[in-house]
């Protein structure tokens, strides 16, 4: 485990993409394929979110909500309420590039399981 990306490098990549006109169409650049521009913006934002909170630099890779749900025999909880509850309890969270129904967190597995149960019974 460890930091996935270098924050400074990602910011430089984002600036360069903007300068090259890869994120939006402008008079200085040829037209941009909006689908590819949106995907690039999304990817850069996701990568930046993975390194935004220093508490996550040395956490595990990610917590997959499908796996959490299987462990406690419930339906998979929605990602955003799961992350919000972890944050309410004082833990760091971010989305992850590795799985659409997963997040990185510094919360122990026992807390993740409790949050999933709590969301299921609300």
N, C-alpha and C positions, 0 to 999 in steps of 0.2 A: 504494500500500500504506500501511498504517497501522493504528492501533488501530480495531477494528471497533465496539466498544461502550464505554460508560463504566461502569467497575466499580461506582462509587458509585450510579449510577442503577439499575443492575440489582439491587443489594442492596435499594434502596428499593422497587423493583417487587415483589421477593420478599416483603418484609415486608408491603407493602400487600395482596398476594394472600392471605397468611396471615391478616391482620386481617379481611379481607372474607369469609373462609371459602371461598375459591375452591379451596383445596388439600385441605381435609378437611372432613368433616361435623362439626358440633358443635351443642350445644343452642342456641347463640346465632344460628345461621344456618340457612337452609333446607338440605335435603339437596343434596349436591354430586354431579353426574354423575361417577362415578369415572373413566370414560374421558377426559373433558375435564380433570379434575384431574391425572391421570397425565400427559397430554400437556403441560399447563402446567408441571408440575414438571420434566419432561424438558427442555422448551425453555429454561426459566430456568437449569437446571443446565448445559446445553450452552452457552448464551450466556456464563455466568460462567466456564466452563472455557476459553473462547476468549480471555479477557482475564486469566486467572490468572497466566500467566508473562510477565513484561515482555519477555523475549527474543523473543516472538512478535508484539509490537506493530507491528513494521516488517518482518515477513517477508511473503512472498507470500501470496495468499489461501488456497491449499490445494494439496496433492499428491494427485491421484486415483490410487488403486492400480491401477485398470484401465488407465490410461494408462502408468503405470510398467511394468506387466507387458507391455504391447504393445511398448514400447521394447526390452525384453530378451527378447522371445519366450518368455514363461513364463505359467503360470496366475496369476491374481490372488492375491497373498499375503493371508493374513488380516490384518485391520487391527490387532488388539491385539498380536500378536507383532511386527509391523512397527514399531509405535510403541515397544514395549518395547526392541527392538534399537537404534533411534535414540537412545532415552534412555540405554541402556547405553553408547553411544558418546559421550555427553555433549551431545546435542542436545535442545532443547525440542520437545515435541509437545502437541497438543490435538486433540480431535475438532472437527469443523466442521459448521455448520448447512447448508452448501451441498451436501454430497454424503455419503451414508451410507458409502461406501467410500473416504473421503478423510480426511486430517488436515492440520493446519497444522504446519509445522516450520521451524526455522531451518537445517536441514541443506541443503547444496547438492544439486543434482540428481544429481551423480555418486555421492554417498553413498547417496541414496535408491535408485538403481539397484543399487548394490553390496549393500545390505541385502536388496532383493527377490531378487537372485540367491542370496545366502547362505541365505535362508529356503527357497528353492526346492530347494536341494541338501542341505538338512539331512535 
